Amino acid sequence: MNDAITPDLEQAIKDNYRLWNEGKREELDALFRSLAPHGFTIEYVGSSAVDGPTAMAAIWKEYGGKCTTELLDVIVNGTEGAAYVSNHLQTDSGIVSLTSLETYKVAGGRLAIRYFHRTDR
């Protein structure tokens, strides 16, 4: 697939977080398919990249409905984008907010997503 016909990446990144917050899993899956008709991967930086649909199912199971995202900024250059996000996780002790940097790279009909999260030190 020619990257020139990739959907607007900035809008797609914004839609990703909106759909997550709205609990619209099917629409979120459709968004990833439109960006990456040949598949996608998700990598928590420091770990190996894994199959995107498999990772998304696990993320949804663990955090869907328990964590909302606040998109603080998006920067897109060509077929690569980065999002600065504040994740608001509902815990037994209340809401915990954790920031992350999340990158998106579209090439050859594939999407590579990388999540930079703080880890225990």
N, C-alpha and C positions, 0 to 999 in steps of 0.2 A: 504494500500500500504506500502511496506517495504521501509523505508528511505534509505536503502543501494542502491536502484536503482534510487534515485532521481538524476536528471541531475546535472552536476557540478555547484554548487551554486555560486561560485565566477564568473564563466563565465556568468551564468544567470543574476547575478546582473549587470555586465558590459553591457551585451546585453540589459537589461532593459533601461538603460540611453541612449545607442546608438540608440535603436529603437525609444525612445521618441524624441530625437533630430532630427531623420530622418523623423518624422511624420508618422511612420508606425504603426498605431493603430491596425490593424488586426494581424500583427506579434507580437505585444506586448501582445495582448489578448491570442494568441497561446502560448507564452512563459509562461504566468501565468498558463494556463491550464496544461502545461507540468510539471510545478513545483508543482501544486496543483490540481490534478484531482478531489479532493473532495471539492474544493472551497477555497476561501481566504477572508481575512478581511483586511481592512485598518483602522488604528487608528491614528488620530492626537493626540499625547500624551496630556492628559488633557481632552479629549473627549472620548466618547464611541466608540468602534470598530464598523464599519459598513460593510455591504456586499461589498466585493471587486469590483465586476463588476459594481455595482451601484455607488460606490465611484469613480472608475476610469472614468466612463462616465462623472461625474460631474467635475472631475479634468481636463479631456481632454477638456470639453466644456469651462471651465474658462481659462485654461492656454495653451492648445494646440496651437502651432504656435506663442505664445506670450512669452514663457519662455523656455530657453534652460538650460541644465544642464551640469556642468563640474564635472566629477567624480574625486575627489581629492585623495581618497584612499578607498580601500576595504579590510576588514579583515573578514576571514571566519574561523570558528572553527566548524568542523563537519557539523551539519545541521542548524547552525545559522551564520548569517553574518551581517556586519554593513558597511554602506557606508557613507563617509564624502563627501558632495556635495555642490558645489556653484551653486545656482540657479540664472540665469540671466533673470530678468523679464523686458520685454519691456513695458514702461509706456509712457504717454504723455510727461513726463519730461525727458525721456531718459531711459537708462538701469539702473535698480537697482539690485544689487547683494546681495543675502541673503544666508547664509550658513544653512545647515541642516544636522542632523544625522538621518539616516534611517536604521532601522533594519529589518531583514528577518529571520523568523524561520519556518522551514519545519518540520512537524510531522504528521504522520498518513495520508499522502496524502493531508494535508491542509497546507496553508501558512498564516502566520500572519505577516503583514507589519505594522511597527510603524514609524511615522514621528515625529521627534523632531524639531520643528520650533520655532524661537523666536516669542513671542507674545507681544502686547503692554503692557507696564508696567504701 
